[in-house]
């Protein structure tokens, strides 16, 4: 029964997005970014479509992650501020189910976007005669873990803060999460002196978003199924931890 309520709430959110121009704007922006990636590829002759794969998948991952965060924040904060959330949770629906339902909307948005844009990127690569057309679809879909982590973080801040502060905190974590590899290298070189232990802790807590970038596979870097499974489990557990924290935070908030 609870699973059905969560799925119903998530699906209602997806349908609401599809009825607005939000999703159309996502697709238009995605098509434009893939076109830009194709232009970059044409300017780098002899790369065999690798520039198109790298740049195209990076653009798509960035677009979908940002929009997953924005949609999650605006949906949650808007419903809390307009008292819609209090009406929804007044029904026999636990607050944790509300959080999961709103995350389910983000899941639907992310997967649908990446299916469409991943298929578009793969089609462009195939028409270009590039050898990585089949790989591109998997690369874009695997990047969904990054977007879902950002959505979970956005919901965590959205249930307890204003939309402006939630966007600020989420954006900060998103940017730092994308720089974890560079931060790790600087820490290993001892560039931060006495602050190294503190930064090691920050580095461990931040989401390691580069882990969900599979474009190195197109450059000859190998990755075992066990490694991919470990990355996927990391993404699921990280998002789950923020959802659990969001549910706890939301359960203690006064909606009246």
C-alpha positions in Angstrom: 0.0 0.0 0.0 2.8 2.4 0.9 4.7 1.6 -2.2 1.7 2.3 -4.3 1.2 5.7 -2.6 4.8 6.6 -3.1 4.7 5.6 -6.8 1.4 7.5 -7.3 2.9 10.6 -5.8 6.1 10.3 -7.9 4.1 9.7 -11.1 1.8 12.7 -10.4 4.9 14.8 -10.1 6.3 13.5 -13.4 3.0 14.1 -15.2 2.9 17.7 -13.8 6.4 18.3 -15.2 5.4 16.9 -18.6 2.4 19.2 -18.8 4.6 22.3 -18.3 7.4 23.7 -20.5 10.1 22.5 -18.1 10.6 19.2 -19.8 10.4 20.6 -23.3 13.1 23.1 -22.3 15.2 20.2 -21.0 15.0 18.4 -24.3 15.7 21.6 -26.4 18.7 22.4 -24.2 20.0 18.8 -24.5 19.6 18.8 -28.3 21.5 22.1 -28.5 24.3 20.8 -26.3 24.7 17.7 -28.3 24.8 19.9 -31.4 27.6 22.0 -29.8 29.5 18.8 -28.9 29.2 17.7 -32.6 30.7 21.1 -33.6 33.6 20.5 -31.2 34.1 17.1 -32.6 34.2 18.4 -36.2 36.9 20.9 -35.1 39.1 18.1 -33.8 39.7 16.0 -36.9 41.0 12.5 -36.4 39.6 11.8 -32.9 37.1 9.2 -34.2 34.1 10.6 -32.3 35.8 10.6 -28.9 35.4 14.4 -28.5 31.8 14.1 -29.3 31.3 11.4 -26.7 33.3 13.2 -24.0 31.8 16.6 -24.5 28.3 15.4 -25.3 28.0 13.1 -22.3 29.6 15.8 -20.1 27.0 18.4 -21.3 24.1 16.0 -20.8 25.3 15.0 -17.3 25.7 18.6 -16.3 22.3 19.6 -17.7 20.4 16.7 -16.1 22.1 17.0 -12.7 21.4 20.8 -12.5 17.8 20.4 -13.5 17.2 17.4 -11.1 18.4 19.7 -8.3 16.4 22.7 -9.4 13.2 20.7 -9.9 13.6 18.9 -6.5 14.2 22.2 -4.7 11.4 24.1 -6.3 8.9 21.3 -6.0 9.5 20.7 -2.3 9.9 24.3 -1.2 6.9 25.5 -3.3 4.6 22.8 -1.8 5.8 23.6 1.7 5.4 27.4 1.3 1.9 27.0 -0.3 0.8 24.5 2.3 0.3 21.8 -0.3 2.7 19.5 1.6 0.6 19.8 4.7 -2.5 18.8 2.8 -0.7 15.8 1.2 0.7 14.6 4.5 -2.6 15.1 6.2 -3.8 12.0 4.3 -2.7 8.6 5.5 0.8 9.3 4.0 3.9 9.3 6.2 6.3 12.2 5.8 9.0 9.8 4.8 6.7 8.6 2.0 6.3 12.2 0.8 10.1 12.6 0.6 10.4 9.3 -1.3 7.6 10.3 -3.6 9.3 13.6 -4.5 12.6 11.8 -5.0 10.7 9.3 -7.3 9.7 12.3 -9.4 13.3 13.2 -9.7 14.2 9.6 -10.7 11.5 9.7 -13.4 12.8 13.0 -14.7 16.5 11.9 -14.7 15.9 8.5 -16.3 13.5 9.9 -19.0 15.9 12.7 -19.8 19.0 10.5 -20.1 17.1 7.9 -22.1 16.1 10.6 -24.7 19.4 12.5 -24.7 21.5 9.3 -24.5 19.7 7.9 -27.5 20.2 11.2 -29.3 23.9 11.2 -28.6 24.2 7.6 -29.6 22.3 8.2 -32.8 24.6 11.2 -33.7 27.7 9.0 -33.0 26.3 6.2 -35.1 25.5 8.5 -38.0 29.0 10.0 -37.7 30.5 6.5 -38.0 32.1 6.7 -34.6 33.0 3.4 -32.9 31.5 4.5 -29.5 27.8 4.8 -30.4 26.8 1.8 -28.2 29.0 2.9 -25.3 27.5 6.4 -25.2 24.1 5.2 -24.1 25.5 3.3 -21.1 27.8 6.3 -20.3 24.8 8.7 -20.2 22.6 6.3 -18.2 25.3 5.6 -15.6 25.7 9.3 -15.1 22.1 9.2 -13.7 23.6 8.4 -10.3 25.2 11.8 -10.2 21.9 13.5 -10.9 20.1 11.4 -8.3 22.6 12.2 -5.7 22.1 15.9 -6.4 18.3 15.5 -6.3 18.6 13.8 -2.9 20.8 16.6 -1.6 18.4 19.2 -3.0 15.5 17.5 -1.2 17.4 17.4 2.1 18.0 21.2 2.0 14.6 21.9 0.4 12.6 20.4 3.3 14.3 22.7 5.8 15.4 25.8 4.1 14.2 28.5 1.6 14.6 27.8 -2.1 17.5 30.4 -2.3 19.5 28.8 0.5 18.8 25.3 -0.7 20.0 26.2 -4.1 23.2 27.7 -2.7 24.0 24.7 -0.5 23.2 22.2 -3.2 25.2 24.1 -5.8 28.2 24.3 -3.5 28.2 20.6 -2.8 27.7 19.9 -6.5 30.7 22.0 -7.5 32.9 20.6 -4.8 31.8 17.1 -5.6 32.9 17.5 -9.2 36.3 18.7 -7.9 37.0 15.8 -5.5 39.7 14.2 -7.7 41.7 17.5 -7.9 41.2 18.1 -4.2 42.4 14.6 -3.5 45.6 15.1 -5.5 46.3 18.4 -3.7 45.8 16.7 -0.3 48.2 13.9 -1.3 50.9 16.5 -2.2 50.5 18.1 1.2 49.5 21.5 -0.2 47.3 22.5 2.8 49.7 22.1 5.7 48.0 21.9 9.1 44.6 22.0 7.4 45.2 18.6 5.7 43.4 16.4 8.3 40.3 18.7 8.1 40.3 18.6 4.3 40.7 14.9 4.3 37.5 14.6 6.3 35.8 17.1 3.9 37.0 15.1 1.0 35.7 11.8 2.4 32.3 13.3 3.1 31.8 15.0 -0.3 30.1 13.0 -3.1 32.8 11.7 -5.5 30.9 12.6 -8.6 33.7 11.8 -11.1 33.1 8.1 -10.2 30.0 8.1 -12.4 31.9 9.3 -15.5 32.5 6.3 -17.8 33.9 8.2 -20.8 37.5 6.9 -19.9 36.3 3.6 -21.2 36.3 5.0 -24.7 40.0 5.9 -24.2 41.1 2.4 -23.4 40.7 2.5 -19.7 39.3 -0.8 -18.4 36.8 -1.2 -15.6 35.6 -4.5 -14.2 31.9 -5.3 -13.5 32.7 -5.4 -9.8 34.1 -1.9 -10.0 31.0 -0.6 -11.8 28.8 -2.3 -9.3 30.8 -0.7 -6.5 30.3 2.7 -8.0 26.6 2.2 -8.5 26.3 1.0 -4.9 28.2 4.0 -3.7 25.8 6.3 -5.6 22.7 4.5 -4.3 23.9 4.5 -0.7 25.0 8.2 -0.8 21.6 9.3 -2.2 19.8 7.0 0.3 21.7 8.6 3.2 20.6 12.1 2.2 17.0 10.9 1.7 17.0 9.3 5.2 18.3 12.6 6.6 15.7 14.5 4.6 12.9 12.4 6.0 14.1 12.9 9.5 14.4 16.6 9.0 11.0 16.9 7.4 9.4 14.8 10.2 10.5 17.4 12.7 9.3 20.5 10.7 6.1 22.3 11.6 4.1 22.7 8.4 1.5 24.9 9.8 
